[in-house]
Amino acid sequence: MRRRIRTAVVALTAAVGLLASSTTAVAEERVASSATRTPVVVFPAFHFTKLKVNVDRQYSHPRCPTTGYFEDWFGNDTTSRFSQVCRDRLMTFTYDPDPAKPMAERFSDQPGVKVEIKHYGRTESAPFYEPLYEALEGQGYVRNKDIRVAGYDSRRTPDQGGFLKRTISLIERTYHDNSNTPVHLVGHSNGPLYAQYLLTHTSKSWRTKYIHGFTALAGNWPGQGLLYGVFFTGLNVTDFSYPSTEGNARSSALMYQSHPSTYMSAADPAVFGNRELVVRTTAPMADYTPKDNLRLFEHADMPLARHLAPYYTGFVKFADPASFPGVDVYAEKGSGLPTVVGVTLPNLRVGQVLDPATAELFFRNGDGNQEDITNDAIAPWATMPCHRFEFSDNPRVDHFSLASAPAVVARLLDNLQRPKSVC
């Protein structure tokens, strides 16, 4: 290739008439360069993947439209005739407690409801990461060729909904479509949990062939304390705001109680113990830490939560050597920002309206969304043999800015050019 370029340059100097040959040589060089770039597959944050909810003759909720569709994702700017309460009810899982069924197969959509990932695999499926895509494009990357997105249904944990099979297929296609070049995984917030599940449920030979490395941006590894309050207050995905009416607070809270990912995203007692206060009630006066999660659900009369929490809290394993990812890891976190980990509620009634401006909240240091306990939990990966583990702190960079922070993006671009470890 170098010889061809030199020949073209000499010819161009000798005769302008050979400009076409020179242009062809440069074009060939660009194609070759594109083929050797490390492809990127992004694993979005919690509800940062566009979901389309198709409703066809649903009769379970008579106050809601029987037919139509709506979308669900953070930043959703589409309009719909489905109210927020109807959206919550139609996105609430039904649960079959049959012990003969594997746990992953017990969750179903409401009758007449079908949920799909919109634009699966394409950058359009996760528009929050536009600044990241643009930074990659600035280095010659091409959307939907060597930048792809492993979106997922954020209600589900990675053992469900065909996530593993679908994501393996996407990575293998990306590898083959880019001249058999190993793929770099970039996960943000809950996204690293899904990437980690993939890496720990594939063989070493598969990882060696298909994976270049893993950049984890503020992974929600053992969950966060804030989620326990959501069991009572709900949370609207469109802008991550608390519902302002009791009806919406109740529909939202009940929806989250039915989602296995809520438990996976809540602070794991095995990691957090009693190091933070996640719920306080004033009537009667009682305090609950992550260690008290089952007692909290018992006192709140939440039988489904008591049943699901032991299985799905701490679901994705990462801390013991048997659960190390087995690839080069470049982790990033934010720090130095007050981060809400707990709330004060009058009681344990489901459907309470919480006003963050007036509520008594409990804080720890963190990135404004996830606390330090969460963000630092993968420190044991420093002992991972052979593979690199680099952990960068970004003081005063908040959770949602991390994926576009200049220093973070610069390190990612550098790491994409590094050869992978041979182990």
C-alpha positions in Angstrom: 0.0 0.0 0.0 2.8 2.4 0.9 4.6 1.6 -2.4 1.3 2.3 -4.3 1.0 5.7 -2.6 4.6 6.6 -3.4 4.1 5.7 -7.0 1.0 7.9 -7.2 2.8 10.8 -5.7 5.7 10.5 -8.1 3.3 10.3 -11.0 1.4 13.3 -9.8 4.6 15.3 -9.7 5.6 14.2 -13.1 2.3 14.7 -14.9 -0.9 16.4 -13.8 -2.7 14.1 -16.2 -2.4 11.2 -13.8 -4.5 12.9 -11.1 -7.2 10.2 -11.5 -4.7 7.5 -10.7 -3.6 9.4 -7.6 -7.2 9.9 -6.5 -7.9 6.2 -6.8 -4.8 5.4 -4.7 -5.9 7.8 -2.0 -9.4 6.3 -2.0 -8.0 2.8 -1.7 -5.9 3.9 1.3 -9.0 5.4 3.0 -10.9 2.1 2.5 -7.9 0.2 4.0 -7.7 2.6 6.9 -11.4 2.2 7.6 -11.1 -1.6 7.6 -8.4 -1.5 10.3 -10.1 0.8 12.7 -11.3 -1.0 15.9 -15.1 -1.2 15.6 -17.2 0.1 18.5 -20.4 -1.4 19.9 -22.2 0.8 22.5 -24.3 -0.5 25.4 -26.6 2.3 26.4 -27.7 3.3 29.9 -31.0 2.5 31.7 -33.8 3.3 29.3 -31.5 5.1 26.8 -32.5 2.5 24.1 -35.6 3.5 22.1 -38.5 1.0 22.7 -41.6 1.0 20.6 -44.6 -0.4 22.4 -47.3 -1.8 20.0 -50.8 -2.2 21.4 -53.3 -4.4 19.6 -56.6 -5.1 21.2 -55.6 -4.9 24.8 -58.5 -5.2 27.2 -56.7 -5.5 30.5 -56.9 -1.8 31.2 -60.3 -0.5 30.0 -59.4 3.2 30.6 -56.5 3.0 28.2 -56.6 2.9 24.4 -57.1 -0.7 23.0 -54.9 -0.1 19.9 -52.0 2.1 18.9 -48.4 2.5 19.9 -46.1 4.7 21.9 -42.3 5.0 22.5 -40.3 4.7 25.7 -36.9 6.2 26.1 -35.1 9.0 28.0 -35.6 12.2 26.1 -38.6 10.9 24.2 -40.1 13.8 22.2 -42.8 11.8 20.4 -46.5 12.4 21.1 -49.0 9.8 21.9 -52.7 9.4 23.0 -51.5 7.1 25.7 -51.3 8.9 29.1 -48.3 8.4 31.3 -50.5 6.2 33.6 -51.6 4.0 30.7 -48.0 3.7 29.5 -46.9 2.5 32.9 -49.7 0.0 33.1 -49.1 -1.4 29.7 -45.3 -1.7 30.4 -45.9 -3.5 33.6 -45.0 -7.2 33.4 -47.3 -10.0 34.3 -45.5 -12.6 36.4 -46.1 -16.4 36.4 -44.9 -17.8 39.8 -44.8 -21.4 38.4 -41.6 -22.8 39.9 -41.3 -25.3 37.0 -40.5 -22.3 34.7 -37.0 -20.9 34.6 -37.0 -17.5 36.3 -36.1 -15.7 33.1 -39.2 -17.1 31.4 -41.7 -16.0 34.0 -42.1 -12.4 32.9 -44.5 -11.4 30.1 -45.9 -8.3 28.5 -49.6 -7.4 29.1 -52.0 -9.2 26.8 -52.2 -7.4 23.5 -48.8 -5.6 24.1 -45.6 -6.2 22.1 -42.4 -4.3 22.8 -39.6 -4.0 20.3 -36.3 -2.2 20.1 -36.5 0.5 17.6 -33.6 0.7 15.0 -31.8 -2.2 16.7 -28.1 -2.1 16.2 -28.1 1.4 14.7 -27.0 4.7 16.3 -30.5 6.0 15.9 -31.6 3.6 18.6 -29.7 5.6 21.3 -29.7 9.3 20.4 -28.3 10.4 23.8 -24.8 9.4 22.6 -24.7 11.8 19.6 -21.6 13.6 21.0 -19.8 10.3 21.2 -20.8 9.3 17.7 -19.6 12.6 16.4 -16.3 12.3 18.1 -15.8 8.9 16.5 -16.8 10.3 13.1 -14.2 12.9 13.5 -11.6 10.1 13.5 -13.1 8.6 10.3 -15.6 6.2 11.9 -18.9 5.5 10.0 -22.2 5.2 11.7 -23.8 1.8 11.5 -20.7 0.3 10.0 -18.0 0.6 12.7 -20.2 2.3 15.2 -23.1 0.1 16.3 -25.4 -0.1 19.3 -26.3 -3.1 21.4 -29.6 -1.8 22.7 -31.8 -3.7 25.1 -35.2 -3.6 26.8 -34.3 -1.9 30.0 -37.1 -3.5 31.9 -35.4 -6.9 31.5 -32.2 -8.3 32.9 -29.6 -9.7 30.5 -30.8 -13.3 30.9 -34.1 -12.4 29.2 -35.6 -11.4 25.9 -33.0 -13.0 23.7 -30.4 -10.4 24.8 -27.4 -12.7 24.8 -28.1 -14.4 21.4 -29.0 -11.1 19.7 -25.9 -9.3 21.1 -23.5 -12.1 20.1 -24.9 -12.0 16.6 -24.5 -8.2 16.4 -20.8 -8.3 17.6 -20.0 -11.1 15.2 -21.6 -9.3 12.2 -19.7 -6.1 13.2 -16.5 -8.1 13.3 -17.0 -9.6 9.9 -18.3 -6.4 8.3 -15.0 -4.7 9.4 -12.5 -7.0 7.9 -12.6 -9.5 10.8 -11.4 -6.8 13.3 -12.1 -7.4 17.0 -14.8 -5.2 18.5 -14.5 -2.7 21.4 -17.4 -2.6 23.8 -18.4 0.8 25.3 -21.0 0.7 28.1 -22.5 3.5 30.1 -24.3 3.2 33.5 -26.4 0.1 33.3 -24.9 -0.8 29.9 -21.8 -2.2 31.5 -23.9 -4.7 33.4 -25.2 -6.1 30.1 -21.7 -6.1 28.5 -20.3 -7.8 31.6 -23.0 -10.5 31.4 -22.1 -11.1 27.8 -18.4 -11.4 28.6 -19.0 -13.8 31.4 -21.4 -16.0 29.4 -19.1 -16.5 26.4 -16.0 -18.6 26.0 -12.4 -17.4 26.2 -11.9 -18.4 22.6 -14.9 -16.3 21.5 -13.6 -13.3 23.5 -10.1 -13.7 22.1 -11.5 -13.7 18.5 -14.2 -11.1 18.7 -13.4 -8.6 21.5 -10.7 -5.9 21.5 -11.5 -4.4 24.9 -14.2 -2.9 27.1 -14.6 0.7 28.1 -17.0 1.0 31.1 -18.4 4.4 31.8 -19.8 4.7 35.4 -21.0 1.1 35.5 -23.9 0.5 37.9 -22.1 -2.7 39.1 -23.8 -3.5 42.5 -26.7 -1.1 41.9 -27.5 2.2 43.7 -29.4 3.2 46.8 -31.7 5.6 45.0 -33.7 2.7 43.4 -35.3 1.7 46.7 -37.3 4.9 46.9 -38.6 4.3 43.4 -40.6 1.2 44.7 -42.8 3.8 46.5 -42.6 7.0 44.3 -42.1 5.8 40.8 -39.9 7.6 38.2 -40.9 8.8 34.8 -38.4 7.7 32.1 -38.9 10.6 29.7 -37.0 13.1 31.9 -36.2 11.0 35.0 -38.5 13.1 37.0 -40.7 12.0 40.0 -44.4 11.7 39.2 -46.4 14.8 40.3 -49.7 13.0 41.0 -50.6 10.0 43.3 -52.1 8.2 40.3 -48.9 8.4 38.3 -46.7 7.7 41.3 -48.7 4.5 42.0 -48.7 3.3 38.3 -45.0 4.0 38.0 -44.0 2.4 41.3 -46.0 -0.8 40.5 -44.5 -1.0 37.1 -40.9 -0.9 38.5 -41.8 -3.5 41.1 -42.7 -5.9 38.2 -39.4 -5.3 36.3 -36.5 -7.6 37.2 -34.0 -4.8 36.2 -35.2 -2.7 39.1 -33.8 -5.2 41.6 -30.6 -5.6 39.6 -30.2 -1.8 39.7 -30.9 -1.5 43.4 -28.0 -1.5 45.9 -26.8 -5.0 46.6 -26.8 -5.8 50.3 -23.7 -8.0 49.8 -21.7 -5.0 48.7 -23.4 -2.1 50.5 -24.3 -3.7 53.8 -25.6 -0.9 56.1 -23.3 1.8 54.8 -26.1 4.1 53.5 -29.6 4.9 54.5 -32.0 4.3 51.5 -35.4 4.8 53.0 -36.6 6.5 56.2 -40.2 6.6 57.3 -41.6 9.1 59.9 -44.9 7.3 60.8 -43.7 5.0 62.2 -40.1 6.1 62.5 -37.9 3.5 60.9 -34.6 3.4 58.9 -33.7 1.0 56.2 -30.3 0.3 54.6 -29.6 -2.0 51.6 -29.0 -4.8 54.2 -32.6 -4.4 55.2 -34.1 -4.7 51.8 -36.2 -7.8 52.4 -37.4 -6.4 55.7 -38.4 -3.2 53.9 -40.4 -5.2 51.3 -42.0 -7.2 54.1 -43.1 -4.1 56.0 -44.4 -2.5 52.8 -46.4 -5.6 52.0 -44.7 -6.2 48.7 -44.8 -10.0 48.2 -43.6 -9.8 44.6 -40.6 -7.7 45.6 -39.7 -10.1 48.4 -39.8 -12.9 45.9 -37.8 -11.3 43.1 -35.2 -9.4 45.2 -33.2 -12.4 46.4 -32.8 -13.6 42.8 -32.1 -10.4 40.9 -30.4 -8.1 43.4 -26.7 -8.4 42.6 -27.6 -10.4 39.6 -24.6 -9.7 37.4 -21.5 -11.0 39.1 -18.2 -9.1 38.8 -16.2 -9.0 42.0 -14.8 -12.5 42.4 -12.0 -13.7 40.1 -14.3 -16.2 38.4 -16.4 -13.3 37.2 -13.6 -11.1 35.9 -14.4 -10.1 32.3 -11.3 -11.6 30.7 -10.6 -8.7 28.3 -8.7 -5.4 28.6 -10.8 -2.9 30.6 -10.7 0.8 30.6 -13.0 2.1 33.3 -14.1 5.7 33.9 -16.0 7.3 36.8 -17.1 10.8 38.0 -16.6 11.9 41.6 -16.9 14.8 44.0 -20.6 15.5 43.5 -23.4 15.2 46.1 -25.4 12.1 45.1 -28.9 11.1 46.4 -28.9 7.6 47.9 -32.0 7.7 50.0 -35.3 9.4 50.7 -37.6 10.2 53.7 -41.2 9.1 53.3 -44.2 9.5 55.6 -44.8 5.8 55.4 -44.5 2.7 53.2 -47.5 3.3 51.0 -47.0 2.8 47.3 -47.8 5.9 45.2 -46.3 8.7 47.2 -45.5 12.1 45.5 -41.9 13.1 46.2 -40.8 16.7 45.6 -37.0 16.7 45.6 -37.0 20.4 46.4 -38.7 19.9 49.8 -38.1 16.2 50.6 -35.4 15.1 53.2 -32.9 13.3 51.1 -29.7 11.4 52.0 -26.5 11.9 50.1 -23.0 10.4 49.5 -20.1 11.4 47.4 -20.5 10.2 43.8 -21.2 11.4 40.3 -24.6 13.0 40.9 -26.4 9.8 40.0 -24.4 6.8 41.4 -22.6 6.9 44.7 -18.9 6.1 45.3 -19.6 2.6 46.6 -21.2 1.8 43.2 -18.5 3.4 41.0 -15.6 1.9 42.9 -16.9 -1.6 43.2 -14.8 -2.9 40.3 -11.5 -2.1 41.9 -10.8 -5.8 42.4 -10.4 -6.0 38.6 -6.9 -4.6 39.1 -5.8 -8.1 40.1 -7.1 -9.5 36.8 -4.1 -11.5 35.3 -2.6 -10.6 32.0 -5.3 -8.2 30.8 -5.1 -4.4 31.3 -7.2 -2.7 33.9 -7.1 1.1 33.9 -9.4 3.1 36.1 -9.6 6.9 35.5 -11.3 9.3 37.9 -13.0 12.5 36.5 -13.6 14.9 39.4 -16.7 17.0 39.1 -17.9 15.3 36.0 -21.4 14.1 36.4 -22.9 10.8 35.5 -24.7 11.9 32.3 -21.8 14.0 31.0 -19.2 11.3 31.4 -19.9 9.8 27.9 -19.1 13.1 26.2 -16.4 14.5 28.5 -13.4 15.5 26.4 -10.8 13.7 28.6 -12.9 10.5 28.6 -13.4 10.6 24.8 -9.7 11.2 24.2 -8.7 8.2 26.3 -11.3 6.1 24.4 -9.9 7.2 21.1 -6.3 6.3 22.3 -7.4 3.0 23.6 -9.1 2.0 20.4 -5.7 2.2 18.7 -3.9 0.1 21.3 -3.2 -3.5 20.5 -5.2 -5.9 22.7 -3.4 -8.0 25.3 -2.5 -11.5 24.2 -3.4 -13.8 27.1 
